[in-house]
Amino acid sequence: MSRPILILAALMLLISGSDQPDNPWKAKVPKDVPQTAAGLKDALEAAYRADDWQAGLRFAQAAMKAHADEPKLRGMIVRALSRAGHLEEAETRAKEIPRDTRDPVALRELIAMEAAQGHLDAAGRLADRLESVRPQTAEDLMAVSSVRFAANRLHGLADLVRRIEKLLDPNHGYPETFFDEAVDGVADFLAAVGVQPLNQIAEPGAAAMPPLVLLNLPSCDVLINGRGPYRMVVDTGGSVIVALDQAVADELGLKSVAKSTLRGASGKTDCGQVLLDELRIGTIRCRRVICRTFDVRAAVLNAADGVLGTGIFMQGRMTLDLAGGQLHVARSSDSPGPGQAVDMRLVSDAKLILPVKLDNRPALALLDTGADVVATAPSVLKDLFPDREIPTFNPGVAVGIGSGENMEISFSSGATLRLGGREFKNYGGLGLDVLDKTLGPALGVRIDMLLGMPMFREMKSCTVDYARCKMWIDWAENSDEAPAR
């Protein structure tokens, strides 16, 4: 196996997605920018439902110039900016929206932004308001259910998800074309496991975190319901779940309570859903841990038995001690972590999204220990180097989790990345179309870069306080990269 394929086989993007059936809204996106507020409102809606974020950005920029004070456009402008990856500008514009608004678009955007910054109480209040607005759509209730799940408010959540299932209609376009997989089996799982909080950190502690043989990704040995040990990839790009190989689940006598699907870098796969009564990682003990079961070993070249999505630590603080080879989990705290504070957002299922600079342009990066690669979205490479031909090829084999899809790979010059007070030159010249095709649409925000283990190897440690949405990076002293000026 060639080195690029070996690298890509380690891409652990455990996200919900869709095969994107024909979207009737694509034909409704106007080619020219409308001049009236009413025309822009219709154009922004059509572009969003078609998931044509480029057109949506053009319409939003026109609306900001000519109709910035139009109340009915404010939420739509914020939505278009956010989907296009202009997150900081979207957050600034969102401050202009009254918190007592009853505009569902505006409320959904405010909920997403509050949740992404760890303000679950504020997001919850907005979600309660949104739930009172009629008529309700699947997208409205998806925003409500996402906040309640993140806050472990599980009472009535199964019924809420069933209401989403009934309201789903692919004719509504994006993002409902993604919701079928996102909610698949979730209501049955929630009904089966009860309303006690999930992913509980029963005891903080630490565990050895050696690199995996062959894949060179961080890993830990775990005990599941007192049995093991089993080796798991420690994956910040994973999710709020543990992914466990089906053979291990069978060995442990774990019975699935609901079927589901999971989407990874190579397509989707069927999986089971179980609840782990206890998960021990060194001296760390977690209870009622969400787990999905499928053929994980095949996806990681038989190097591990599962994947530990670090979102299971959402209620606490995690430190990846990369210099010492340890994973630490502690209670959430006001005290700062070691190193440089880094701006961060928690998006979707606990994805770590960092606002960065790419050739002095604002950009968004996903921090992912489940990938031994740094890569850039092909759309970003085209923006950075419009006059250059960017070679693209298909490796011809499915890699990573899932089946039925082959990712395309591009090669280009890299760009200058600025992150956490450091500057990395000629960075991210590898392009992966999965960032444009799957990850961005599934998360609802354009992701410009994937920062995998090559970035983490520049660090002594990385600390994430999930509950407070804070991050600190302690850079390695022998890093070759210069401090940003």
Residue, then its C-alpha position, 0 to 999 in steps of 0.5 A: m500500500s502506498r504512503p498516501i493511501l495508508i495516510l488516508a486509511a486513517l481518516m476517521l471522519l465519523i459524521s452523518g451525511s447523505d447521498q444527496p438525491d437530486n435537489p429540486w432547489k438547484a434550478k431555483v438559484p438565480k444566476d444574477v443577484p436580485q436588487t430588491a429585498a424580496g428578491l434577495k430573500d427568495a434568492l438566499e432561501a433558494a441558494y441555501r436549500a440547494d446548498d450552493w454556498q457560493a451563490g448564497l455568499r454573493f446574495a448575502q454580500a449584496a443584501m448587506k450592502a443594500h438591505a442590511d437593516e431589513p429584519k427578514l434578511r438578518g437571519m438569512i445573511v448570517r446563515a449564508l455567511s456561516r455556511a460559507g465559512h465566514l464564521e467571525e463575520a456571521e457572529t458579528r452580524a448575529k449580534e444585531i438580531p434581537r433575542d426575542t425574535r420569532d424568525p425561525v432562521a434567525l433563531r436556528e443560527l443563534i442557537a448554533m452559535e451559542a452552542a458552538q461557543g459552549h453557551l448551552d444555557a443560552a442555546g437552550r433558552l433560544a431552543d425553547r423559544l424556537e419550539s414555540v414557533r409555528p409551523q414547525t419544520a424538521e430543521d427547527l426541531m433538529a436544532v432544538s433536539s441537538v441542544r437538548f442532547a448536548a445538554n443531556r436533557l433527554h426527557g422527551l427527546a425520543d419523541l422529539v426525534r420521531r417528530i423530526e422523522k415524520l416532518l422530513d421531506p427531501n423536497h425541502g432540500y438542504p439540510e433535510t437531505f442530510f437528516d435521514e441518516a443523522v436521525d436514523g435509529v436515534a429515537d429507538f436508541l434513546a427510548a431504549v437507554g432511558v433518560q439518565p445522562l449519557n457519556q458520564i465522566a464518573e472518575p477523572g484520571a489518565a491513561a497511556m497514549p502510545p502511537l498505533v503501530l503502522l497508522n501512527l495515530p494516538s491510541c489507548d487501551v480500554l476496558i469495556n464493562g470490565r473486560g479487555p483490554y481493547r486498543m482504540v484510536v483516540d480521535t478528536g475528529g470522531s464524535v460523541i461516541v465510541a466506535l467498536d468492532q462488531a467482533v468485539a461487541d459479539e465477544l462481549g455479548l453487546k446487543s444492539v438496541a437500534k440500527s443506524t448508519l455511519r458516514g466516513a471518508s469512503g461512504k456509509t456503513d450500517c451499524g448497531q447502537v449499544l450502550l456501554d455500562e462502563l468504559r475504563i481508560g487507564t484510571i479514567r472511568c466513564r459510564r453510560v457511553i454511547c457506542r456504535t458497532f461495525d467492522v472497525r478493524a477493516a477500516v483501520l487496517n486491523a491496527a485497533d479494535g475501535v475508535l474513541g471519539t473524544g466528544i465523550f468527554m463533553q462534560g469535562r476537560m481533556t488534555l492530549d499530552l503528546a510529549g509524555g504520551q498520555l491522555h488526561v481527563a479532568r473536571s471542567s475548570d475556570s483555570p487556564g490550560p498549559g500554553q497558548a489560548v486558541d480560539m475554538r468552536l464546537v460544531s455538530d457532534a463535538k468537532l473541534i473547529l479553529p478560526v485560523k489565517l490561511d495566506n492572511r485570509p480568515a479560514l476554518a480548520l478541523l483539528d483531527t487526531g484520527a488523520d495522519v495528514v494535513a489537507t485543504a479543501p479543493s475549493v480553497l486551493k482553487d481560490l488561493f491559486p486561481d491561475r494554477e492547474i491543480p492535478t486531481f486523481n482518484p486513488g481507485v480504492a475505498v479508504g477509511i470508514g464506509s464503502g461505496e465512495n472513493m475520495e479524490i486527491s489534489f496536489s498543489s502548493g501549500a499556503t501560509l497557516r497562522l494558528g495559536g501564535r505560530e506560522f507554518k509556511n507552504y502548508g496543506g498542499l494536499g487536497l481532499d474532496v471529502l472536505d467539500k463534498t461531505l464534511g462541509p455540508a454535514l457540519g453546515v459550515r465550510i471547512d477549509m483545512l483538516l489538521g491531523m497528526p502532523m500538526f499535533r506533532e508540533m505540540k507538547s500538549c493540546t487541552v480542550d475544555y469541552a464544557r467551556c469551549k476553551m482550548w490551549i496549545d503548548w507548542a513543542e520547543n523544538s518546532d521548526e515553525a516560527p512564531a507568527r509576527 
